[in-house]
């Protein structure tokens, strides 16, 4: 066993035992994470818009129902 091998072994062991937060991410993993975050942000924005549209339609539906029900009461 050579000293160089011991240094490599020690480095591999400490890296394997380190917390995942302490290990730097690879460039590819970082790129994939950024892409996934953008996709999720787009999805949240789309769903937020759909929710706002649904709420607006519900308000309009209630107003129309109130108008027509008011006419039936008279």
N, CA, C and O atoms as a Maestro MAE file, in Angstrom:
{
 s_m_m2io_version
 :::
 2.0.0
}

f_m_ct {
 s_m_title
 :::
 protein
 m_atom[296] {
  # First column is atom index #
  i_m_mmod_type
  r_m_x_coord
  r_m_y_coord
  r_m_z_coord
  i_m_residue_number
  s_m_chain_name
  s_m_pdb_residue_name
  s_m_pdb_atom_name
  i_m_atomic_number
  :::
  1 25 0.851 -1.163 0.000 1 A "UNK " " N  " 7
  2 3 0.000 0.000 0.000 1 A "UNK " " CA " 6
  3 2 0.907 1.240 0.000 1 A "UNK " " C  " 6
  4 15 1.869 1.337 0.761 1 A "UNK " " O  " 8
  5 25 0.557 2.181 -0.887 2 A "UNK " " N  " 7
  6 3 1.357 3.383 -1.036 2 A "UNK " " CA " 6
  7 2 0.679 4.562 -0.324 2 A "UNK " " C  " 6
  8 15 -0.536 4.549 -0.123 2 A "UNK " " O  " 8
  9 25 1.447 5.560 0.050 3 A "UNK " " N  " 7
  10 3 0.858 6.737 0.710 3 A "UNK " " CA " 6
  11 2 -0.196 7.444 -0.151 3 A "UNK " " C  " 6
  12 15 -1.170 7.985 0.370 3 A "UNK " " O  " 8
  13 25 0.005 7.433 -1.448 4 A "UNK " " N  " 7
  14 3 -0.970 8.059 -2.350 4 A "UNK " " CA " 6
  15 2 -2.304 7.322 -2.264 4 A "UNK " " C  " 6
  16 15 -3.366 7.943 -2.259 4 A "UNK " " O  " 8
  17 25 -2.238 6.002 -2.197 5 A "UNK " " N  " 7
  18 3 -3.453 5.197 -2.068 5 A "UNK " " CA " 6
  19 2 -4.169 5.481 -0.753 5 A "UNK " " C  " 6
  20 15 -5.398 5.535 -0.705 5 A "UNK " " O  " 8
  21 25 -3.391 5.661 0.316 6 A "UNK " " N  " 7
  22 3 -3.992 5.975 1.608 6 A "UNK " " CA " 6
  23 2 -4.695 7.326 1.590 6 A "UNK " " C  " 6
  24 15 -5.763 7.478 2.182 6 A "UNK " " O  " 8
  25 25 -4.109 8.296 0.920 7 A "UNK " " N  " 7
  26 3 -4.722 9.624 0.819 7 A "UNK " " CA " 6
  27 2 -6.028 9.536 0.026 7 A "UNK " " C  " 6
  28 15 -7.032 10.134 0.413 7 A "UNK " " O  " 8
  29 25 -6.014 8.803 -1.066 8 A "UNK " " N  " 7
  30 3 -7.230 8.618 -1.872 8 A "UNK " " CA " 6
  31 2 -8.304 7.903 -1.061 8 A "UNK " " C  " 6
  32 15 -9.474 8.286 -1.082 8 A "UNK " " O  " 8
  33 25 -7.890 6.857 -0.345 9 A "UNK " " N  " 7
  34 3 -8.829 6.093 0.463 9 A "UNK " " CA " 6
  35 2 -9.444 6.962 1.553 9 A "UNK " " C  " 6
  36 15 -10.652 6.920 1.786 9 A "UNK " " O  " 8
  37 25 -8.601 7.751 2.219 10 A "UNK " " N  " 7
  38 3 -9.089 8.640 3.276 10 A "UNK " " CA " 6
  39 2 -10.072 9.668 2.697 10 A "UNK " " C  " 6
  40 15 -11.121 9.928 3.288 10 A "UNK " " O  " 8
  41 25 -9.736 10.236 1.563 11 A "UNK " " N  " 7
  42 3 -10.609 11.221 0.918 11 A "UNK " " CA " 6
  43 2 -11.944 10.600 0.526 11 A "UNK " " C  " 6
  44 15 -12.996 11.199 0.749 11 A "UNK " " O  " 8
  45 25 -11.911 9.416 -0.051 12 A "UNK " " N  " 7
  46 3 -13.144 8.720 -0.430 12 A "UNK " " CA " 6
  47 2 -14.003 8.401 0.788 12 A "UNK " " C  " 6
  48 15 -15.226 8.539 0.745 12 A "UNK " " O  " 8
  49 25 -13.368 7.979 1.864 13 A "UNK " " N  " 7
  50 3 -14.117 7.642 3.080 13 A "UNK " " CA " 6
  51 2 -14.754 8.878 3.698 13 A "UNK " " C  " 6
  52 15 -15.923 8.839 4.084 13 A "UNK " " O  " 8
  53 25 -14.023 9.951 3.798 14 A "UNK " " N  " 7
  54 3 -14.586 11.167 4.396 14 A "UNK " " CA " 6
  55 2 -15.677 11.753 3.520 14 A "UNK " " C  " 6
  56 15 -16.647 12.313 4.030 14 A "UNK " " O  " 8
  57 25 -15.532 11.635 2.222 15 A "UNK " " N  " 7
  58 3 -16.580 12.118 1.312 15 A "UNK " " CA " 6
  59 2 -17.831 11.275 1.451 15 A "UNK " " C  " 6
  60 15 -18.940 11.809 1.459 15 A "UNK " " O  " 8
  61 25 -17.671 9.974 1.560 16 A "UNK " " N  " 7
  62 3 -18.821 9.077 1.682 16 A "UNK " " CA " 6
  63 2 -19.536 9.267 3.007 16 A "UNK " " C  " 6
  64 15 -20.756 9.117 3.071 16 A "UNK " " O  " 8
  65 25 -18.811 9.592 4.058 17 A "UNK " " N  " 7
  66 3 -19.410 9.755 5.372 17 A "UNK " " CA " 6
  67 2 -19.893 11.171 5.653 17 A "UNK " " C  " 6
  68 15 -20.552 11.414 6.664 17 A "UNK " " O  " 8
  69 25 -19.575 12.092 4.782 18 A "UNK " " N  " 7
  70 3 -19.967 13.484 4.986 18 A "UNK " " CA " 6
  71 2 -21.472 13.646 4.782 18 A "UNK " " C  " 6
  72 15 -22.116 12.835 4.116 18 A "UNK " " O  " 8
  73 25 -22.005 14.691 5.359 19 A "UNK " " N  " 7
  74 3 -23.416 15.023 5.144 19 A "UNK " " CA " 6
  75 2 -23.618 15.395 3.682 19 A "UNK " " C  " 6
  76 15 -22.718 15.962 3.061 19 A "UNK " " O  " 8
  77 25 -24.784 15.086 3.123 20 A "UNK " " N  " 7
  78 3 -25.041 15.434 1.724 20 A "UNK " " CA " 6
  79 2 -24.928 16.941 1.475 20 A "UNK " " C  " 6
  80 15 -24.606 17.361 0.364 20 A "UNK " " O  " 8
  81 25 -25.186 17.740 2.484 21 A "UNK " " N  " 7
  82 3 -25.103 19.190 2.319 21 A "UNK " " CA " 6
  83 2 -23.655 19.646 2.179 21 A "UNK " " C  " 6
  84 15 -23.382 20.664 1.544 21 A "UNK " " O  " 8
  85 25 -22.726 18.895 2.771 22 A "UNK " " N  " 7
  86 3 -21.322 19.272 2.716 22 A "UNK " " CA " 6
  87 2 -20.654 18.903 1.399 22 A "UNK " " C  " 6
  88 15 -19.620 19.470 1.044 22 A "UNK " " O  " 8
  89 25 -21.236 17.964 0.681 23 A "UNK " " N  " 7
  90 3 -20.663 17.513 -0.579 23 A "UNK " " CA " 6
  91 2 -21.126 18.455 -1.686 23 A "UNK " " C  " 6
  92 15 -22.328 18.643 -1.870 23 A "UNK " " O  " 8
  93 25 -20.196 19.046 -2.422 24 A "UNK " " N  " 7
  94 3 -20.603 19.954 -3.491 24 A "UNK " " CA " 6
  95 2 -21.311 19.200 -4.621 24 A "UNK " " C  " 6
  96 15 -20.932 18.085 -4.979 24 A "UNK " " O  " 8
  97 25 -22.331 19.827 -5.160 25 A "UNK " " N  " 7
  98 3 -23.087 19.207 -6.245 25 A "UNK " " CA " 6
  99 2 -22.309 19.310 -7.548 25 A "UNK " " C  " 6
  100 15 -21.525 20.237 -7.751 25 A "UNK " " O  " 8
  101 25 -22.537 18.351 -8.414 26 A "UNK " " N  " 7
  102 3 -21.881 18.390 -9.709 26 A "UNK " " CA " 6
  103 2 -22.576 19.429 -10.584 26 A "UNK " " C  " 6
  104 15 -23.712 19.820 -10.316 26 A "UNK " " O  " 8
  105 25 -21.899 19.863 -11.608 27 A "UNK " " N  " 7
  106 3 -22.463 20.865 -12.512 27 A "UNK " " CA " 6
  107 2 -23.721 20.332 -13.188 27 A "UNK " " C  " 6
  108 15 -24.692 21.063 -13.381 27 A "UNK " " O  " 8
  109 25 -23.694 19.066 -13.541 28 A "UNK " " N  " 7
  110 3 -24.852 18.467 -14.197 28 A "UNK " " CA " 6
  111 2 -26.043 18.399 -13.244 28 A "UNK " " C  " 6
  112 15 -27.175 18.669 -13.648 28 A "UNK " " O  " 8
  113 25 -25.800 18.042 -11.991 29 A "UNK " " N  " 7
  114 3 -26.882 17.973 -11.011 29 A "UNK " " CA " 6
  115 2 -27.448 19.366 -10.744 29 A "UNK " " C  " 6
  116 15 -28.660 19.535 -10.611 29 A "UNK " " O  " 8
  117 25 -26.569 20.356 -10.667 30 A "UNK " " N  " 7
  118 3 -27.016 21.729 -10.436 30 A "UNK " " CA " 6
  119 2 -27.865 22.208 -11.608 30 A "UNK " " C  " 6
  120 15 -28.898 22.847 -11.411 30 A "UNK " " O  " 8
  121 25 -27.436 21.903 -12.807 31 A "UNK " " N  " 7
  122 3 -28.181 22.297 -14.006 31 A "UNK " " CA " 6
  123 2 -29.552 21.621 -14.022 31 A "UNK " " C  " 6
  124 15 -30.558 22.254 -14.342 31 A "UNK " " O  " 8
  125 25 -29.584 20.348 -13.680 32 A "UNK " " N  " 7
  126 3 -30.850 19.600 -13.655 32 A "UNK " " CA " 6
  127 2 -31.767 20.157 -12.573 32 A "UNK " " C  " 6
  128 15 -32.977 20.260 -12.774 32 A "UNK " " O  " 8
  129 25 -31.194 20.516 -11.428 33 A "UNK " " N  " 7
  130 3 -32.000 21.096 -10.351 33 A "UNK " " CA " 6
  131 2 -32.603 22.426 -10.775 33 A "UNK " " C  " 6
  132 15 -33.779 22.690 -10.527 33 A "UNK " " O  " 8
  133 25 -31.785 23.267 -11.418 34 A "UNK " " N  " 7
  134 3 -32.303 24.561 -11.884 34 A "UNK " " CA " 6
  135 2 -33.424 24.381 -12.902 34 A "UNK " " C  " 6
  136 15 -34.415 25.112 -12.879 34 A "UNK " " O  " 8
  137 25 -33.265 23.406 -13.797 35 A "UNK " " N  " 7
  138 3 -34.293 23.141 -14.798 35 A "UNK " " CA " 6
  139 2 -35.584 22.679 -14.130 35 A "UNK " " C  " 6
  140 15 -36.671 23.123 -14.497 35 A "UNK " " O  " 8
  141 25 -35.462 21.795 -13.156 36 A "UNK " " N  " 7
  142 3 -36.634 21.287 -12.436 36 A "UNK " " CA " 6
  143 2 -37.324 22.409 -11.659 36 A "UNK " " C  " 6
  144 15 -38.553 22.465 -11.618 36 A "UNK " " O  " 8
  145 25 -36.550 23.293 -11.049 37 A "UNK " " N  " 7
  146 3 -37.118 24.422 -10.315 37 A "UNK " " CA " 6
  147 2 -37.897 25.328 -11.252 37 A "UNK " " C  " 6
  148 15 -38.994 25.774 -10.915 37 A "UNK " " O  " 8
  149 25 -37.337 25.607 -12.436 38 A "UNK " " N  " 7
  150 3 -38.052 26.452 -13.401 38 A "UNK " " CA " 6
  151 2 -39.348 25.801 -13.852 38 A "UNK " " C  " 6
  152 15 -40.371 26.473 -13.985 38 A "UNK " " O  " 8
  153 25 -39.308 24.488 -14.089 39 A "UNK " " N  " 7
  154 3 -40.525 23.776 -14.486 39 A "UNK " " CA " 6
  155 2 -41.580 23.864 -13.396 39 A "UNK " " C  " 6
  156 15 -42.755 24.099 -13.680 39 A "UNK " " O  " 8
  157 25 -41.167 23.679 -12.156 40 A "UNK " " N  " 7
  158 3 -42.120 23.749 -11.042 40 A "UNK " " CA " 6
  159 2 -42.665 25.159 -10.861 40 A "UNK " " C  " 6
  160 15 -43.846 25.330 -10.555 40 A "UNK " " O  " 8
  161 25 -41.824 26.168 -11.046 41 A "UNK " " N  " 7
  162 3 -42.302 27.550 -10.940 41 A "UNK " " CA " 6
  163 2 -43.316 27.858 -12.030 41 A "UNK " " C  " 6
  164 15 -44.320 28.526 -11.780 41 A "UNK " " O  " 8
  165 25 -43.056 27.369 -13.245 42 A "UNK " " N  " 7
  166 3 -44.023 27.567 -14.344 42 A "UNK " " CA " 6
  167 2 -45.346 26.887 -14.021 42 A "UNK " " C  " 6
  168 15 -46.417 27.444 -14.265 42 A "UNK " " O  " 8
  169 25 -45.264 25.680 -13.471 43 A "UNK " " N  " 7
  170 3 -46.473 24.941 -13.127 43 A "UNK " " CA " 6
  171 2 -47.270 25.663 -12.036 43 A "UNK " " C  " 6
  172 15 -48.496 25.745 -12.112 43 A "UNK " " O  " 8
  173 25 -46.583 26.179 -11.037 44 A "UNK " " N  " 7
  174 3 -47.261 26.922 -9.972 44 A "UNK " " CA " 6
  175 2 -47.913 28.173 -10.535 44 A "UNK " " C  " 6
  176 15 -49.044 28.493 -10.166 44 A "UNK " " O  " 8
  177 25 -47.232 28.883 -11.411 45 A "UNK " " N  " 7
  178 3 -47.792 30.084 -12.026 45 A "UNK " " CA " 6
  179 2 -49.027 29.748 -12.856 45 A "UNK " " C  " 6
  180 15 -50.028 30.464 -12.806 45 A "UNK " " O  " 8
  181 25 -48.955 28.662 -13.618 46 A "UNK " " N  " 7
  182 3 -50.093 28.244 -14.436 46 A "UNK " " CA " 6
  183 2 -51.289 27.889 -13.546 46 A "UNK " " C  " 6
  184 15 -52.418 28.296 -13.821 46 A "UNK " " O  " 8
  185 25 -51.035 27.139 -12.495 47 A "UNK " " N  " 7
  186 3 -52.126 26.747 -11.607 47 A "UNK " " CA " 6
  187 2 -52.701 27.952 -10.864 47 A "UNK " " C  " 6
  188 15 -53.901 28.002 -10.596 47 A "UNK " " O  " 8
  189 25 -51.850 28.919 -10.531 48 A "UNK " " N  " 7
  190 3 -52.320 30.134 -9.872 48 A "UNK " " CA " 6
  191 2 -53.250 30.907 -10.806 48 A "UNK " " C  " 6
  192 15 -54.285 31.419 -10.379 48 A "UNK " " O  " 8
  193 25 -52.876 30.987 -12.071 49 A "UNK " " N  " 7
  194 3 -53.742 31.668 -13.052 49 A "UNK " " CA " 6
  195 2 -55.070 30.934 -13.221 49 A "UNK " " C  " 6
  196 15 -56.127 31.561 -13.296 49 A "UNK " " O  " 8
  197 25 -55.009 29.604 -13.280 50 A "UNK " " N  " 7
  198 3 -56.238 28.824 -13.404 50 A "UNK " " CA " 6
  199 2 -57.140 29.018 -12.189 50 A "UNK " " C  " 6
  200 15 -58.359 29.108 -12.330 50 A "UNK " " O  " 8
  201 25 -56.559 29.081 -11.021 51 A "UNK " " N  " 7
  202 3 -57.330 29.298 -9.803 51 A "UNK " " CA " 6
  203 2 -57.987 30.676 -9.813 51 A "UNK " " C  " 6
  204 15 -59.146 30.815 -9.422 51 A "UNK " " O  " 8
  205 25 -57.255 31.688 -10.257 52 A "UNK " " N  " 7
  206 3 -57.820 33.035 -10.335 52 A "UNK " " CA " 6
  207 2 -58.973 33.074 -11.340 52 A "UNK " " C  " 6
  208 15 -59.995 33.713 -11.090 52 A "UNK " " O  " 8
  209 25 -58.810 32.399 -12.460 53 A "UNK " " N  " 7
  210 3 -59.873 32.353 -13.463 53 A "UNK " " CA " 6
  211 2 -61.108 31.639 -12.918 53 A "UNK " " C  " 6
  212 15 -62.235 32.087 -13.133 53 A "UNK " " O  " 8
  213 25 -60.897 30.548 -12.225 54 A "UNK " " N  " 7
  214 3 -62.013 29.801 -11.643 54 A "UNK " " CA " 6
  215 2 -62.742 30.642 -10.601 54 A "UNK " " C  " 6
  216 15 -63.972 30.629 -10.541 54 A "UNK " " O  " 8
  217 25 -61.998 31.364 -9.788 55 A "UNK " " N  " 7
  218 3 -62.616 32.221 -8.781 55 A "UNK " " CA " 6
  219 2 -63.440 33.327 -9.444 55 A "UNK " " C  " 6
  220 15 -64.540 33.639 -8.988 55 A "UNK " " O  " 8
  221 25 -62.914 33.917 -10.513 56 A "UNK " " N  " 7
  222 3 -63.647 34.960 -11.223 56 A "UNK " " CA " 6
  223 2 -64.934 34.405 -11.834 56 A "UNK " " C  " 6
  224 15 -65.982 35.048 -11.774 56 A "UNK " " O  " 8
  225 25 -64.852 33.221 -12.416 57 A "UNK " " N  " 7
  226 3 -66.043 32.605 -12.998 57 A "UNK " " CA " 6
  227 2 -67.076 32.277 -11.922 57 A "UNK " " C  " 6
  228 15 -68.276 32.417 -12.155 57 A "UNK " " O  " 8
  229 25 -66.628 31.850 -10.769 58 A "UNK " " N  " 7
  230 3 -67.537 31.544 -9.668 58 A "UNK " " CA " 6
  231 2 -68.252 32.806 -9.187 58 A "UNK " " C  " 6
  232 15 -69.451 32.775 -8.908 58 A "UNK " " O  " 8
  233 25 -67.521 33.906 -9.091 59 A "UNK " " N  " 7
  234 3 -68.132 35.177 -8.682 59 A "UNK " " CA " 6
  235 2 -69.169 35.607 -9.708 59 A "UNK " " C  " 6
  236 15 -70.271 36.019 -9.344 59 A "UNK " " O  " 8
  237 25 -68.825 35.514 -10.986 60 A "UNK " " N  " 7
  238 3 -69.773 35.891 -12.034 60 A "UNK " " CA " 6
  239 2 -71.009 34.994 -12.006 60 A "UNK " " C  " 6
  240 15 -72.131 35.471 -12.183 60 A "UNK " " O  " 8
  241 25 -70.805 33.711 -11.787 61 A "UNK " " N  " 7
  242 3 -71.923 32.781 -11.724 61 A "UNK " " CA " 6
  243 2 -72.849 33.130 -10.565 61 A "UNK " " C  " 6
  244 15 -74.069 33.069 -10.713 61 A "UNK " " O  " 8
  245 25 -72.295 33.489 -9.429 62 A "UNK " " N  " 7
  246 3 -73.114 33.874 -8.283 62 A "UNK " " CA " 6
  247 2 -73.876 35.164 -8.561 62 A "UNK " " C  " 6
  248 15 -75.028 35.304 -8.150 62 A "UNK " " O  " 8
  249 25 -73.244 36.103 -9.255 63 A "UNK " " N  " 7
  250 3 -73.916 37.361 -9.584 63 A "UNK " " CA " 6
  251 2 -75.078 37.123 -10.544 63 A "UNK " " C  " 6
  252 15 -76.158 37.692 -10.381 63 A "UNK " " O  " 8
  253 25 -74.847 36.283 -11.539 64 A "UNK " " N  " 7
  254 3 -75.907 35.975 -12.498 64 A "UNK " " CA " 6
  255 2 -77.053 35.266 -11.786 64 A "UNK " " C  " 6
  256 15 -78.219 35.576 -12.031 64 A "UNK " " O  " 8
  257 25 -76.736 34.330 -10.919 65 A "UNK " " N  " 7
  258 3 -77.763 33.606 -10.181 65 A "UNK " " CA " 6
  259 2 -78.541 34.569 -9.286 65 A "UNK " " C  " 6
  260 15 -79.758 34.440 -9.153 65 A "UNK " " O  " 8
  261 25 -77.860 35.523 -8.679 66 A "UNK " " N  " 7
  262 3 -78.517 36.501 -7.816 66 A "UNK " " CA " 6
  263 2 -79.450 37.392 -8.624 66 A "UNK " " C  " 6
  264 15 -80.540 37.730 -8.164 66 A "UNK " " O  " 8
  265 25 -79.030 37.771 -9.818 67 A "UNK " " N  " 7
  266 3 -79.868 38.629 -10.666 67 A "UNK " " CA " 6
  267 2 -81.147 37.898 -11.085 67 A "UNK " " C  " 6
  268 15 -82.245 38.446 -10.989 67 A "UNK " " O  " 8
  269 25 -80.990 36.650 -11.552 68 A "UNK " " N  " 7
  270 3 -82.152 35.920 -12.029 68 A "UNK " " CA " 6
  271 2 -83.069 35.470 -10.873 68 A "UNK " " C  " 6
  272 15 -84.287 35.421 -11.050 68 A "UNK " " O  " 8
  273 25 -82.525 35.151 -9.731 69 A "UNK " " N  " 7
  274 3 -83.328 34.783 -8.575 69 A "UNK " " CA " 6
  275 2 -84.080 35.997 -8.021 69 A "UNK " " C  " 6
  276 15 -85.183 35.856 -7.492 69 A "UNK " " O  " 8
  277 25 -83.497 37.160 -8.141 70 A "UNK " " N  " 7
  278 3 -84.139 38.387 -7.677 70 A "UNK " " CA " 6
  279 2 -85.360 38.673 -8.520 70 A "UNK " " C  " 6
  280 15 -86.383 39.117 -7.999 70 A "UNK " " O  " 8
  281 25 -85.271 38.427 -9.806 71 A "UNK " " N  " 7
  282 3 -86.397 38.644 -10.709 71 A "UNK " " CA " 6
  283 2 -87.542 37.688 -10.451 71 A "UNK " " C  " 6
  284 15 -88.697 38.054 -10.665 71 A "UNK " " O  " 8
  285 25 -87.262 36.468 -9.997 72 A "UNK " " N  " 7
  286 3 -88.293 35.479 -9.711 72 A "UNK " " CA " 6
  287 2 -89.047 35.828 -8.426 72 A "UNK " " C  " 6
  288 15 -90.218 35.473 -8.290 72 A "UNK " " O  " 8
  289 25 -88.405 36.511 -7.489 73 A "UNK " " N  " 7
  290 3 -89.021 36.853 -6.228 73 A "UNK " " CA " 6
  291 2 -90.091 37.939 -6.396 73 A "UNK " " C  " 6
  292 15 -90.991 38.041 -5.561 73 A "UNK " " O  " 8
  293 25 -90.013 38.730 -7.430 74 A "UNK " " N  " 7
  294 3 -90.944 39.854 -7.594 74 A "UNK " " CA " 6
  295 2 -92.252 39.465 -8.217 74 A "UNK " " C  " 6
  296 15 -93.121 40.315 -8.410 74 A "UNK " " O  " 8
  :::
 }
 m_bond[295] {
  # First column is bond index #
  i_m_from
  i_m_to
  i_m_order
  :::
  1 1 2 1
  2 2 3 1
  3 3 4 2
  4 3 5 1
  5 5 6 1
  6 6 7 1
  7 7 8 2
  8 7 9 1
  9 9 10 1
  10 10 11 1
  11 11 12 2
  12 11 13 1
  13 13 14 1
  14 14 15 1
  15 15 16 2
  16 15 17 1
  17 17 18 1
  18 18 19 1
  19 19 20 2
  20 19 21 1
  21 21 22 1
  22 22 23 1
  23 23 24 2
  24 23 25 1
  25 25 26 1
  26 26 27 1
  27 27 28 2
  28 27 29 1
  29 29 30 1
  30 30 31 1
  31 31 32 2
  32 31 33 1
  33 33 34 1
  34 34 35 1
  35 35 36 2
  36 35 37 1
  37 37 38 1
  38 38 39 1
  39 39 40 2
  40 39 41 1
  41 41 42 1
  42 42 43 1
  43 43 44 2
  44 43 45 1
  45 45 46 1
  46 46 47 1
  47 47 48 2
  48 47 49 1
  49 49 50 1
  50 50 51 1
  51 51 52 2
  52 51 53 1
  53 53 54 1
  54 54 55 1
  55 55 56 2
  56 55 57 1
  57 57 58 1
  58 58 59 1
  59 59 60 2
  60 59 61 1
  61 61 62 1
  62 62 63 1
  63 63 64 2
  64 63 65 1
  65 65 66 1
  66 66 67 1
  67 67 68 2
  68 67 69 1
  69 69 70 1
  70 70 71 1
  71 71 72 2
  72 71 73 1
  73 73 74 1
  74 74 75 1
  75 75 76 2
  76 75 77 1
  77 77 78 1
  78 78 79 1
  79 79 80 2
  80 79 81 1
  81 81 82 1
  82 82 83 1
  83 83 84 2
  84 83 85 1
  85 85 86 1
  86 86 87 1
  87 87 88 2
  88 87 89 1
  89 89 90 1
  90 90 91 1
  91 91 92 2
  92 91 93 1
  93 93 94 1
  94 94 95 1
  95 95 96 2
  96 95 97 1
  97 97 98 1
  98 98 99 1
  99 99 100 2
  100 99 101 1
  101 101 102 1
  102 102 103 1
  103 103 104 2
  104 103 105 1
  105 105 106 1
  106 106 107 1
  107 107 108 2
  108 107 109 1
  109 109 110 1
  110 110 111 1
  111 111 112 2
  112 111 113 1
  113 113 114 1
  114 114 115 1
  115 115 116 2
  116 115 117 1
  117 117 118 1
  118 118 119 1
  119 119 120 2
  120 119 121 1
  121 121 122 1
  122 122 123 1
  123 123 124 2
  124 123 125 1
  125 125 126 1
  126 126 127 1
  127 127 128 2
  128 127 129 1
  129 129 130 1
  130 130 131 1
  131 131 132 2
  132 131 133 1
  133 133 134 1
  134 134 135 1
  135 135 136 2
  136 135 137 1
  137 137 138 1
  138 138 139 1
  139 139 140 2
  140 139 141 1
  141 141 142 1
  142 142 143 1
  143 143 144 2
  144 143 145 1
  145 145 146 1
  146 146 147 1
  147 147 148 2
  148 147 149 1
  149 149 150 1
  150 150 151 1
  151 151 152 2
  152 151 153 1
  153 153 154 1
  154 154 155 1
  155 155 156 2
  156 155 157 1
  157 157 158 1
  158 158 159 1
  159 159 160 2
  160 159 161 1
  161 161 162 1
  162 162 163 1
  163 163 164 2
  164 163 165 1
  165 165 166 1
  166 166 167 1
  167 167 168 2
  168 167 169 1
  169 169 170 1
  170 170 171 1
  171 171 172 2
  172 171 173 1
  173 173 174 1
  174 174 175 1
  175 175 176 2
  176 175 177 1
  177 177 178 1
  178 178 179 1
  179 179 180 2
  180 179 181 1
  181 181 182 1
  182 182 183 1
  183 183 184 2
  184 183 185 1
  185 185 186 1
  186 186 187 1
  187 187 188 2
  188 187 189 1
  189 189 190 1
  190 190 191 1
  191 191 192 2
  192 191 193 1
  193 193 194 1
  194 194 195 1
  195 195 196 2
  196 195 197 1
  197 197 198 1
  198 198 199 1
  199 199 200 2
  200 199 201 1
  201 201 202 1
  202 202 203 1
  203 203 204 2
  204 203 205 1
  205 205 206 1
  206 206 207 1
  207 207 208 2
  208 207 209 1
  209 209 210 1
  210 210 211 1
  211 211 212 2
  212 211 213 1
  213 213 214 1
  214 214 215 1
  215 215 216 2
  216 215 217 1
  217 217 218 1
  218 218 219 1
  219 219 220 2
  220 219 221 1
  221 221 222 1
  222 222 223 1
  223 223 224 2
  224 223 225 1
  225 225 226 1
  226 226 227 1
  227 227 228 2
  228 227 229 1
  229 229 230 1
  230 230 231 1
  231 231 232 2
  232 231 233 1
  233 233 234 1
  234 234 235 1
  235 235 236 2
  236 235 237 1
  237 237 238 1
  238 238 239 1
  239 239 240 2
  240 239 241 1
  241 241 242 1
  242 242 243 1
  243 243 244 2
  244 243 245 1
  245 245 246 1
  246 246 247 1
  247 247 248 2
  248 247 249 1
  249 249 250 1
  250 250 251 1
  251 251 252 2
  252 251 253 1
  253 253 254 1
  254 254 255 1
  255 255 256 2
  256 255 257 1
  257 257 258 1
  258 258 259 1
  259 259 260 2
  260 259 261 1
  261 261 262 1
  262 262 263 1
  263 263 264 2
  264 263 265 1
  265 265 266 1
  266 266 267 1
  267 267 268 2
  268 267 269 1
  269 269 270 1
  270 270 271 1
  271 271 272 2
  272 271 273 1
  273 273 274 1
  274 274 275 1
  275 275 276 2
  276 275 277 1
  277 277 278 1
  278 278 279 1
  279 279 280 2
  280 279 281 1
  281 281 282 1
  282 282 283 1
  283 283 284 2
  284 283 285 1
  285 285 286 1
  286 286 287 1
  287 287 288 2
  288 287 289 1
  289 289 290 1
  290 290 291 1
  291 291 292 2
  292 291 293 1
  293 293 294 1
  294 294 295 1
  295 295 296 2
  :::
 }
}
